Amino acid sequence: MKKILIVGATSAIATACARLWAADHGEFFLVARDPQKLQHTSADLLTRGARGVTSYLLDATDTAAHAVMLECCLDALQSIDICLIAHGTLPDQSACEQNVELALTEFANNGTSVIALLTVLARQMAVQRSGTLAVISSVAGDRGRPSNYLYGSAKAAVSTFCEGLRAQMFKLGVHVMTIKPGFVDTPMTQGLALPTLLVAQPEVVAQRIVGGIERRVSVLYVPGFWAWVMWLICRLPQPLFKRLNL
């Protein structure tokens, strides 16, 4: 039985992952900022076989509250086998270009809040000398594209932070996995004009994430073809890249 902490537990991808772990009778500490969604997710996991579920309200951008949340998590679970960090937003790039405060808020939502949380969690995992920190970043962080470079820059910061943390924590027996989804059919992407063939369902993404954690994969593209897509995009010469509408 795994003991699992999920931050951003009501997101579509996190919920799909939790349902898979619930089927194996995992015990959960779920963190989110919407009390109604959190209550619904908790009840859903219990009906699917979860051994126990503790809910905790938190806005992840409140970095001062991270340590208290972790204390409550350890009171409930005693230790952490898997921590999935899945919170975030998809900002309006044009709006961020016109509003500095909005840009900084969105960067905090997707970047600095994740880094702050990882810093607190890593200390606990180092004491345990075991467990997995799985962090949802994005393919958007692989190269700064004009359509979403605010979001991409935040995810690039997360991915780079995870790379360094992974090397550090490996020596302590703790695994850090960076998850890089492409387009996923979630409420966050509703209304966007996305190429249908490249859009994955949350359940498919969750299966790959859960499997990746079991295999202790370092960097996981989901679906896998995004590794090749981003390999090509990252190798486009700058004179060509800046002329494309990506």
Backbone bond lengths (Angstrom), bond angles and torsions (degrees), N, CA, C in turn:
res aa  C-N    CA-C-N  psi(-1)  N-CA   C-N-CA  omega(-1)  CA-C   N-CA-C  phi
1 M - - - 1.461 - - 1.524 110.01 -
2 K 1.329 115.38 123.92 1.459 120.28 -178.86 1.529 110.86 -91.42
3 K 1.327 114.53 145.70 1.461 121.74 175.04 1.526 107.12 -105.28
4 I 1.343 115.27 120.67 1.460 119.94 -164.53 1.528 110.99 -127.99
5 L 1.318 115.17 125.93 1.462 122.83 172.50 1.523 108.13 -103.27
6 I 1.331 116.55 128.48 1.462 120.77 177.37 1.517 108.98 -126.61
7 V 1.317 116.10 121.14 1.465 121.83 175.54 1.531 107.21 -103.31
8 G 1.330 115.63 127.56 1.466 119.51 -169.46 1.514 109.04 83.64
9 A 1.340 115.14 38.68 1.465 121.56 -168.70 1.518 114.16 -68.70
10 T 1.331 118.41 -17.72 1.467 119.91 -177.90 1.528 112.48 -94.00
11 S 1.332 117.86 0.61 1.468 119.42 176.12 1.523 109.27 -67.64
12 A 1.319 116.41 157.70 1.468 120.85 -175.37 1.519 111.91 -61.87
13 I 1.325 117.10 -43.54 1.464 120.27 -178.86 1.520 110.78 -68.27
14 A 1.320 117.22 -44.31 1.468 120.80 179.87 1.525 111.10 -61.95
15 T 1.320 117.01 -42.75 1.460 120.97 179.38 1.517 111.14 -62.05
16 A 1.331 116.63 -42.29 1.465 120.42 179.72 1.524 111.08 -64.43
17 C 1.337 116.91 -39.46 1.468 120.27 176.15 1.526 110.71 -64.24
18 A 1.324 116.07 -45.38 1.461 120.87 -177.62 1.524 111.53 -61.11
19 R 1.312 116.83 -35.95 1.473 119.45 179.18 1.526 110.92 -64.27
20 L 1.317 117.05 -36.93 1.467 120.11 177.61 1.528 110.45 -67.14
21 W 1.328 117.03 -42.62 1.466 120.21 178.54 1.529 111.54 -69.15
22 A 1.332 116.84 -32.85 1.463 120.14 178.56 1.520 111.28 -63.50
23 A 1.329 116.29 -35.68 1.466 120.59 178.87 1.525 111.28 -62.79
24 D 1.349 116.37 -23.85 1.467 121.27 175.98 1.525 111.52 -97.98
25 H 1.332 115.51 16.46 1.471 122.87 174.29 1.530 112.86 64.92
26 G 1.329 115.30 40.40 1.456 119.74 175.24 1.517 111.77 -68.68
27 E 1.327 114.89 160.43 1.466 121.46 175.46 1.519 107.69 -113.19
28 F 1.343 116.59 132.16 1.458 120.71 -166.41 1.529 113.38 -119.65
29 F 1.332 113.56 147.03 1.460 122.32 164.00 1.522 105.32 -123.55
30 L 1.330 115.90 107.45 1.462 122.07 -172.68 1.527 110.46 -101.74
31 V 1.326 115.47 130.40 1.465 121.63 -178.22 1.526 109.04 -121.32
32 A 1.328 116.46 127.75 1.460 121.69 177.39 1.519 108.33 -160.86
33 R 1.325 116.05 173.06 1.472 119.06 -176.62 1.527 113.73 -106.71
34 D 1.329 118.18 -8.43 1.463 121.81 -179.99 1.525 108.75 -104.01
35 P 1.342 118.32 109.27 1.469 119.99 -174.18 1.526 113.93 -63.67
36 Q 1.324 117.96 -36.92 1.463 120.00 -178.97 1.527 111.48 -68.36
37 K 1.320 116.29 -45.51 1.468 119.34 178.08 1.529 110.87 -64.15
38 L 1.310 115.72 -37.59 1.464 120.28 -179.75 1.523 110.88 -65.07
39 Q 1.316 116.04 -42.11 1.466 120.44 178.32 1.527 110.52 -63.32
40 H 1.328 116.09 -42.60 1.462 120.45 -179.81 1.529 111.05 -64.70
41 T 1.335 116.85 -43.60 1.462 121.00 179.79 1.519 111.03 -63.23
42 S 1.321 116.72 -42.53 1.465 121.00 179.51 1.524 111.18 -60.77
43 A 1.326 116.72 -46.96 1.463 120.64 -179.85 1.528 110.86 -63.64
44 D 1.317 116.11 -38.93 1.466 120.81 179.99 1.533 111.14 -62.17
45 L 1.325 117.03 -42.98 1.464 120.49 -178.28 1.525 111.61 -67.77
46 L 1.314 116.93 -35.70 1.458 119.81 178.09 1.519 111.39 -64.43
47 T 1.323 116.78 -38.07 1.465 119.70 178.37 1.523 111.89 -70.79
48 R 1.326 116.75 -19.08 1.471 121.02 -178.30 1.527 112.95 -95.65
49 G 1.335 116.75 3.14 1.453 119.02 173.59 1.508 116.37 114.93
50 A 1.333 118.35 1.55 1.467 120.08 178.90 1.524 110.19 -59.24
51 R 1.343 115.39 138.22 1.465 119.22 179.78 1.514 111.32 -70.05
52 G 1.329 115.91 -35.03 1.455 120.62 178.38 1.513 110.24 -166.55
53 V 1.329 116.61 152.55 1.463 121.38 -179.78 1.526 108.93 -138.56
54 T 1.320 115.45 125.81 1.465 121.55 172.68 1.519 108.07 -114.20
55 S 1.311 116.96 131.08 1.461 122.00 -178.88 1.520 110.26 -104.33
56 Y 1.337 115.40 147.32 1.460 120.31 -177.87 1.521 108.68 -146.29
57 L 1.337 116.03 125.35 1.458 121.00 179.64 1.523 110.80 -86.26
58 L 1.334 116.15 128.38 1.455 120.72 179.75 1.518 110.00 -160.32
59 D 1.311 116.75 135.28 1.454 121.87 165.82 1.519 105.70 -90.39
60 A 1.322 116.90 115.53 1.470 121.14 -172.52 1.520 113.15 -62.07
61 T 1.335 117.83 -18.87 1.464 119.24 177.65 1.530 112.03 -75.91
62 D 1.325 117.04 -10.67 1.467 121.24 174.90 1.533 107.59 -82.75
63 T 1.304 116.01 78.96 1.460 121.00 -172.66 1.528 112.71 -63.99
64 A 1.310 117.24 -27.15 1.460 120.29 179.27 1.525 112.04 -66.07
65 A 1.334 116.99 -19.95 1.464 121.41 -177.61 1.527 112.85 -93.94
66 H 1.329 117.39 -2.21 1.467 119.64 -176.57 1.526 112.66 -63.18
67 A 1.322 116.91 -43.46 1.466 120.63 -176.21 1.527 110.77 -64.96
68 V 1.331 117.51 -39.25 1.466 120.88 178.70 1.529 109.86 -65.58
69 M 1.332 116.28 -41.39 1.465 119.70 177.56 1.520 110.75 -58.77
70 L 1.335 116.93 -43.76 1.459 120.27 -179.51 1.527 111.26 -64.01
71 E 1.328 117.29 -39.13 1.467 120.24 177.32 1.533 110.52 -60.17
72 C 1.325 116.66 -42.89 1.465 120.60 179.16 1.525 110.77 -65.80
73 C 1.324 115.66 -38.07 1.465 120.27 178.39 1.529 110.26 -61.94
74 L 1.323 116.99 -45.10 1.465 120.48 -178.95 1.528 111.65 -69.02
75 D 1.322 117.17 -31.85 1.462 120.13 173.98 1.528 110.41 -61.33
76 A 1.341 115.70 -36.98 1.467 120.62 -177.22 1.518 112.76 -82.11
77 L 1.338 117.19 -42.39 1.467 121.35 -172.36 1.530 114.06 -104.24
78 Q 1.317 116.89 -20.80 1.473 123.71 -175.71 1.525 112.84 76.50
79 S 1.315 117.41 -39.79 1.465 122.11 177.40 1.523 107.90 -152.34
80 I 1.335 116.11 170.73 1.470 121.08 -177.54 1.525 108.93 -125.35
81 D 1.329 116.15 121.48 1.467 120.71 174.54 1.520 111.21 -87.02
82 I 1.333 115.63 -42.80 1.467 121.52 -179.39 1.509 108.68 -135.52
83 C 1.320 115.78 131.99 1.466 120.95 169.66 1.517 107.69 -119.62
84 L 1.313 116.78 120.75 1.461 122.35 176.25 1.523 108.57 -108.00
85 I 1.322 116.19 120.05 1.466 121.44 176.66 1.517 107.81 -101.27
86 A 1.322 115.82 113.72 1.462 119.77 -168.88 1.520 113.47 -132.28
87 H 1.335 117.91 12.14 1.465 118.40 -178.20 1.536 110.57 -83.18
88 G 1.315 115.60 159.29 1.457 120.42 177.93 1.514 111.53 159.52
89 T 1.328 115.29 170.78 1.455 122.44 178.67 1.517 108.67 -134.14
90 L 1.307 116.31 163.58 1.467 121.20 175.53 1.525 107.72 -113.82
91 P 1.322 117.64 99.70 1.467 120.29 -173.02 1.525 113.31 -74.89
92 D 1.318 114.74 160.33 1.457 122.78 172.66 1.529 106.99 -84.51
93 Q 1.325 116.32 110.27 1.454 120.58 -175.59 1.528 111.89 -58.56
94 S 1.321 116.73 -44.33 1.466 120.28 -178.72 1.521 111.70 -62.48
95 A 1.325 116.17 -41.79 1.466 120.16 179.13 1.524 110.92 -64.77
96 C 1.319 116.93 -38.60 1.460 120.79 179.60 1.530 111.44 -66.52
97 E 1.319 116.42 -30.83 1.461 119.98 178.46 1.524 111.98 -68.40
98 Q 1.326 116.63 -23.18 1.455 121.37 -177.25 1.523 113.43 -99.63
99 N 1.326 117.19 -9.15 1.464 120.40 -172.10 1.526 109.20 -139.93
100 V 1.316 116.22 105.85 1.467 120.68 -177.23 1.523 111.30 -61.58
101 E 1.326 117.30 -43.18 1.462 120.20 -177.98 1.520 111.21 -62.91
102 L 1.334 115.92 -40.94 1.464 119.51 177.33 1.521 110.62 -63.28
103 A 1.328 116.28 -42.62 1.463 120.43 179.52 1.522 111.07 -59.59
104 L 1.324 116.81 -44.33 1.454 120.48 -179.56 1.530 111.67 -68.75
105 T 1.328 116.20 -36.35 1.466 120.28 177.06 1.521 110.95 -62.73
106 E 1.337 116.11 -44.96 1.462 119.95 -179.41 1.527 111.37 -68.37
107 F 1.327 116.47 -34.61 1.462 118.90 176.57 1.532 110.05 -65.38
108 A 1.326 115.88 -37.22 1.469 119.80 176.78 1.521 111.16 -66.57
109 N 1.332 117.06 -42.21 1.465 120.90 179.06 1.518 111.74 -56.91
110 N 1.325 116.04 -42.92 1.459 121.23 -170.46 1.524 114.80 -103.76
111 G 1.323 116.98 -14.22 1.454 120.09 -175.30 1.513 114.70 -123.14
112 T 1.320 116.50 -74.25 1.467 119.48 -171.18 1.529 112.87 -65.67
113 S 1.322 118.39 -32.30 1.465 119.31 178.70 1.524 110.85 -66.31
114 V 1.327 116.74 -35.92 1.466 121.15 177.82 1.525 110.18 -67.72
115 I 1.326 116.19 -44.67 1.465 120.68 179.63 1.528 110.85 -62.61
116 A 1.328 116.82 -42.08 1.464 120.67 178.47 1.527 110.62 -62.20
117 L 1.311 115.90 -43.77 1.464 120.69 -179.53 1.524 111.19 -64.62
118 L 1.328 116.44 -43.50 1.462 120.29 178.45 1.521 112.02 -61.71
119 T 1.308 116.34 -36.05 1.465 120.55 -179.90 1.523 110.75 -63.21
120 V 1.325 116.43 -42.53 1.465 121.09 178.31 1.527 110.84 -68.78
121 L 1.323 116.51 -45.70 1.461 120.78 -177.18 1.518 112.35 -66.89
122 A 1.327 116.53 -36.44 1.461 120.23 -177.59 1.531 110.99 -61.61
123 R 1.317 116.77 -34.64 1.462 119.31 178.83 1.526 111.09 -62.99
124 Q 1.333 115.95 -41.12 1.464 119.81 178.52 1.519 111.19 -67.90
125 M 1.320 117.15 -43.32 1.462 120.28 -179.18 1.520 110.91 -65.38
126 A 1.326 116.66 -32.34 1.464 120.23 177.43 1.525 110.60 -65.78
127 V 1.326 116.74 -37.07 1.465 120.68 176.64 1.526 110.10 -65.93
128 Q 1.326 116.80 -42.48 1.464 121.83 179.35 1.526 112.08 -67.85
129 R 1.345 115.27 -34.64 1.463 123.04 -172.70 1.531 111.16 58.06
130 S 1.320 115.00 39.38 1.472 121.02 178.32 1.521 108.38 -165.97
131 G 1.327 115.98 169.02 1.456 121.53 175.00 1.511 113.64 102.77
132 T 1.339 115.11 172.53 1.454 123.16 -178.72 1.515 111.13 -127.97
133 L 1.326 116.17 131.95 1.464 122.89 169.48 1.526 106.99 -103.20
134 A 1.310 117.04 111.43 1.461 122.02 179.56 1.523 108.12 -109.44
135 V 1.321 116.55 124.34 1.467 121.58 -170.43 1.521 109.80 -124.32
136 I 1.327 116.55 125.30 1.463 119.91 176.85 1.523 109.12 -82.82
137 S 1.320 115.52 111.90 1.456 123.06 172.22 1.536 106.35 -103.01
138 S 1.322 119.02 -131.22 1.459 120.58 178.97 1.522 109.92 -171.18
139 V 1.318 115.92 153.60 1.471 119.83 171.81 1.523 110.22 -62.59
140 A 1.331 117.00 -21.68 1.470 120.74 -179.77 1.520 111.94 -62.23
141 G 1.332 116.73 -21.81 1.455 119.93 -179.63 1.515 114.14 -80.78
142 D 1.339 117.67 -5.83 1.467 119.87 -177.14 1.522 112.96 -77.38
143 R 1.327 116.88 -28.78 1.464 120.11 176.22 1.523 109.00 -156.52
144 G 1.312 115.75 139.99 1.465 120.46 -177.78 1.518 111.67 -75.43
145 R 1.330 115.80 104.87 1.463 120.84 -179.90 1.526 110.22 -99.00
146 P 1.317 118.63 144.99 1.465 120.44 -174.87 1.522 114.61 -60.43
147 S 1.333 117.19 -24.72 1.465 119.53 -176.59 1.521 113.34 -75.74
148 N 1.351 117.97 -20.51 1.468 118.17 -177.39 1.532 112.21 -156.51
149 Y 1.325 117.19 44.18 1.460 118.38 -173.43 1.524 114.07 -72.29
150 L 1.337 118.63 -19.69 1.465 119.00 174.19 1.525 109.59 -68.77
151 Y 1.306 116.22 -50.25 1.467 121.86 176.86 1.529 110.07 -61.44
152 G 1.325 116.52 -45.24 1.455 120.87 -178.26 1.516 112.46 -62.18
153 S 1.319 117.02 -39.04 1.462 119.53 -179.36 1.525 111.28 -67.28
154 A 1.337 117.11 -36.36 1.464 120.33 176.55 1.524 110.57 -65.21
155 K 1.325 116.73 -42.64 1.459 120.42 179.73 1.529 111.39 -70.73
156 A 1.324 117.46 -32.33 1.461 120.34 175.40 1.527 110.03 -62.99
157 A 1.329 116.46 -40.47 1.459 120.50 177.56 1.527 110.70 -61.89
158 V 1.325 116.34 -42.87 1.469 120.84 179.06 1.527 110.73 -63.67
159 S 1.323 116.88 -45.54 1.468 120.50 -178.36 1.522 111.70 -62.89
160 T 1.328 116.68 -42.52 1.462 120.00 179.49 1.524 111.05 -67.40
161 F 1.321 116.52 -41.04 1.462 120.52 177.05 1.530 110.09 -59.78
162 C 1.335 116.21 -44.38 1.462 120.59 -179.41 1.530 111.53 -64.25
163 E 1.316 116.76 -35.54 1.465 119.47 179.65 1.525 110.72 -62.57
164 G 1.322 116.85 -45.87 1.450 120.29 177.67 1.515 112.30 -67.17
165 L 1.328 116.28 -42.29 1.465 120.64 179.66 1.523 110.66 -63.67
166 R 1.328 116.89 -38.33 1.467 121.06 179.87 1.538 110.99 -59.61
167 A 1.322 116.05 -45.07 1.459 120.14 179.99 1.527 111.16 -65.08
168 Q 1.325 115.78 -36.97 1.462 119.59 179.43 1.517 111.65 -70.54
169 M 1.331 117.19 -46.33 1.459 121.38 -174.18 1.522 112.53 -75.92
170 F 1.329 117.66 -22.97 1.463 121.33 177.81 1.530 110.31 -55.35
171 K 1.293 115.98 -39.00 1.469 121.19 -177.94 1.527 111.53 -68.51
172 L 1.328 116.61 -14.59 1.466 121.58 -178.53 1.522 111.99 -106.85
173 G 1.328 117.19 4.34 1.454 120.44 179.05 1.514 114.78 85.11
174 V 1.332 116.62 12.56 1.471 121.87 -179.65 1.521 108.98 -107.67
175 H 1.327 116.93 135.46 1.460 121.05 -179.96 1.526 111.01 -102.01
176 V 1.319 116.29 137.37 1.467 122.37 175.92 1.527 107.78 -118.64
177 M 1.321 116.84 122.33 1.462 121.82 -179.22 1.524 110.02 -115.98
178 T 1.329 116.08 126.36 1.462 121.80 175.25 1.513 108.50 -95.18
179 I 1.317 116.75 124.05 1.469 122.62 -178.58 1.521 108.46 -104.99
180 K 1.323 116.08 126.15 1.461 120.74 -177.43 1.531 110.36 -121.46
181 P 1.332 116.66 87.13 1.468 119.11 176.64 1.526 110.95 -74.38
182 G 1.327 114.19 152.09 1.456 120.22 166.45 1.519 108.43 -92.52
183 F 1.330 117.84 -137.68 1.468 121.00 178.82 1.535 109.35 -73.98
184 V 1.341 116.18 127.93 1.457 121.63 178.37 1.521 108.39 -127.94
185 D 1.319 116.13 140.33 1.461 122.22 -178.75 1.521 109.42 -77.30
186 T 1.326 116.08 89.17 1.462 122.23 -179.29 1.527 108.82 -133.39
187 P 1.340 118.07 167.36 1.466 119.64 175.79 1.530 112.63 -55.86
188 M 1.340 117.90 -28.35 1.456 121.43 -178.35 1.530 112.18 -67.30
189 T 1.337 117.08 -26.89 1.468 120.45 -177.91 1.525 113.13 -104.47
190 Q 1.323 117.66 2.51 1.461 119.92 -179.85 1.527 110.72 -62.87
191 G 1.321 115.48 136.97 1.458 120.77 179.30 1.510 113.87 90.45
192 L 1.323 117.93 -8.56 1.465 120.81 178.59 1.521 110.13 -85.73
193 A 1.320 116.04 144.86 1.465 121.13 177.94 1.525 108.48 -84.24
194 L 1.329 115.80 89.86 1.461 120.98 -176.43 1.522 110.51 -109.35
195 P 1.330 118.06 147.26 1.469 120.71 176.77 1.526 110.35 -67.60
196 T 1.309 117.21 118.48 1.463 122.90 -172.19 1.522 113.00 -54.09
197 L 1.320 116.75 -40.60 1.459 120.55 -176.24 1.527 112.93 -66.89
198 L 1.329 117.04 -18.09 1.462 120.49 -177.41 1.529 112.93 -101.11
199 V 1.337 116.59 1.11 1.466 120.61 -176.75 1.525 110.02 -94.83
200 A 1.332 116.46 124.08 1.462 121.84 -178.99 1.530 110.43 -100.75
201 Q 1.317 115.37 156.15 1.458 121.26 175.15 1.528 110.10 -87.07
202 P 1.334 118.12 146.19 1.471 120.96 -178.22 1.526 113.41 -55.57
203 E 1.330 117.10 -35.60 1.461 120.77 -178.09 1.528 111.58 -65.22
204 V 1.336 115.82 -37.34 1.463 120.47 177.92 1.532 109.92 -68.23
205 V 1.313 115.55 -43.61 1.468 120.80 178.15 1.526 110.17 -61.30
206 A 1.330 116.81 -42.43 1.468 121.08 -178.65 1.519 111.74 -62.57
207 Q 1.308 117.35 -41.94 1.461 120.14 179.07 1.520 111.22 -59.95
208 R 1.322 115.74 -39.36 1.466 119.38 179.93 1.534 110.82 -71.23
209 I 1.314 117.12 -36.97 1.468 120.57 178.80 1.530 110.58 -65.64
210 V 1.320 116.82 -49.06 1.461 120.99 -179.28 1.530 110.34 -61.02
211 G 1.322 116.46 -42.58 1.457 119.98 177.17 1.515 112.10 -65.02
212 G 1.338 117.03 -39.00 1.454 121.51 179.01 1.511 112.43 -64.19
213 I 1.315 116.73 -37.81 1.460 120.39 176.93 1.523 110.50 -64.45
214 E 1.331 116.59 -42.78 1.464 120.47 179.06 1.528 111.22 -61.78
215 R 1.338 116.51 -36.54 1.471 120.83 -177.81 1.522 112.24 -87.64
216 R 1.329 116.93 -3.88 1.465 123.03 -178.97 1.537 111.00 57.67
217 V 1.329 114.51 48.41 1.458 121.42 175.04 1.527 108.83 -69.86
218 S 1.320 117.21 143.31 1.470 120.20 -179.18 1.523 112.10 -82.97
219 V 1.335 116.49 -52.92 1.472 121.59 179.29 1.523 107.50 -126.30
220 L 1.319 116.04 121.74 1.452 121.65 -173.80 1.521 110.24 -117.49
221 Y 1.322 116.69 112.65 1.467 121.14 171.76 1.526 108.14 -87.13
222 V 1.334 115.86 135.34 1.463 120.20 -179.64 1.526 110.90 -135.81
223 P 1.343 115.50 124.33 1.463 128.90 -14.58 1.530 111.97 -59.97
224 G 1.328 115.71 167.25 1.444 120.85 -172.03 1.515 115.58 -62.67
225 F 1.340 117.33 -26.55 1.472 119.25 -177.27 1.521 112.66 -64.27
226 W 1.359 116.15 -16.96 1.464 118.40 179.61 1.526 112.24 -67.03
227 A 1.307 117.36 -22.05 1.466 119.28 176.02 1.522 110.23 -62.27
228 W 1.339 116.08 -40.25 1.469 120.64 179.33 1.523 111.30 -75.00
229 V 1.330 116.68 -39.86 1.468 120.38 178.67 1.525 110.18 -59.31
230 M 1.333 116.69 -47.55 1.455 119.98 -177.32 1.528 111.97 -73.76
231 W 1.309 116.98 -28.54 1.469 120.04 174.58 1.524 109.46 -59.96
232 L 1.320 115.78 -42.96 1.472 120.17 179.48 1.522 111.15 -69.17
233 I 1.338 116.92 -45.21 1.469 120.57 -178.87 1.524 111.12 -61.98
234 C 1.313 117.16 -39.80 1.466 120.60 -178.38 1.526 112.38 -69.86
235 R 1.311 116.78 -18.03 1.464 119.79 -178.74 1.521 113.94 -102.24
236 L 1.322 116.74 5.35 1.458 119.46 174.16 1.530 109.03 -68.64
237 P 1.321 118.23 131.32 1.474 120.27 178.16 1.522 110.94 -60.12
238 Q 1.315 116.77 142.82 1.461 121.36 -177.46 1.533 113.07 -54.83
239 P 1.348 120.13 -42.01 1.479 119.01 178.66 1.526 113.39 -59.25
240 L 1.345 116.55 -33.06 1.467 120.42 176.77 1.518 110.77 -81.22
241 F 1.324 116.72 -43.57 1.462 121.57 -175.01 1.520 112.40 -57.44
242 K 1.321 116.70 -43.12 1.473 119.36 -175.43 1.517 113.08 -72.48
243 R 1.327 117.13 -9.45 1.474 120.87 177.09 1.530 113.00 -94.85
244 L 1.326 116.48 -9.16 1.452 120.74 -178.00 1.520 111.19 -89.48
245 N 1.307 116.59 151.92 1.472 122.26 176.73 1.525 108.51 -96.95
246 L 1.301 116.53 80.23 1.476 121.33 -178.73 1.529 110.37 -110.22
